[in-house]
Amino acid sequence: MTQHVAMEYDAMKPILLTLMVFAALTLHSARAFSYSVTPPVYSRQRTLENLSQRSELIVHGRVTRLETRYAPPPAYLPSGRDIIVTDLEVTITDNFKGDPRLRSVSITVPGGCISDICFVTDLFPKFDRDEEVLLFLVPNGSGAWALSDPILGKMKGDHSQINEIKNLPSRKQTR
C-alpha cells in the first residue's frame, strides 16, 4: 500500500511543482508590477482647445430628432449581434468651426432603447429631445458626422461653454 501511495506521489510531483511555480510567479509578478496610475490633470481650457483642434465642426444647437434602430456594431466592438443605436438630428443655432452654411447635422451614437430592450454604454453620451448641446464633430467617412471624442464630444450647450469656445485661439471658421 505504501509503495502504491509513493508511486502516486511521484506521478503528482510535476503537477505540484508546476502549481507551486505558477503561484510563486503570480504572487511575485503581482508585487513587482503593481502600480497606481494618476491621470493627468487638465484644465478645462486645455481640454476645450484640444477638442477644438481635433474637430472639423463645432456647433451649438438643439436636438430635434431622435430615432433608435438596430445596426451592426462599429469596428471597435466585437462583431456578432446587432446593437441598438440612436440616430439624431441637431438644428444648428451657432456654428463655431466648419461650414457656416450647415443648418443641421445628423449623427449616430451607440445606445438607446427599442420597446423594453435597451443598450446602455458609458462610452457615449445620451441625448434627449429638445436638449441644447455643444458638439465637437469629425466626418465619419460615410458623409455623416461623428463625435470627435466619445465622452467629451457632447457638452451641455450652456452660455459659459459657448463663450469659452468663441475665445479659443485654435478656433478657425472656414468660409
C-alpha angles and dihedrals in degrees: 000000000000090000090054092051091048090053091050090049090051090051091050095049096089091048094047091046091050092050092049092049091047091050092048092049092046093051092043095048091047090057095039096050104031113119140145125236121217109200115231115262113238126190118236089244092055092049092051091047091051092048090047092052093049095046126084093192129034116181140168116209151119128278105243103168134034124178129167125208143156116266138166112273118262118258094263093060124071112270121241124078122039116254131217114258132182120227112202139178124210121200106219119236098169129016111203099172132012135028107358091202092069112109097178141009131209122210136171123217130183113253140054142115133274111190105314095336116097134183110201126185131177091206096072130046125247118237129209129203112262091014115147109230143178110214132196107200143182129187111269095212097253099075096272133092134257133190109271088220120024093217105029099029092092123053133169107269097238121152097248091060092045091052090049090053092049090056099048114120091214094058109109121178111212115210 
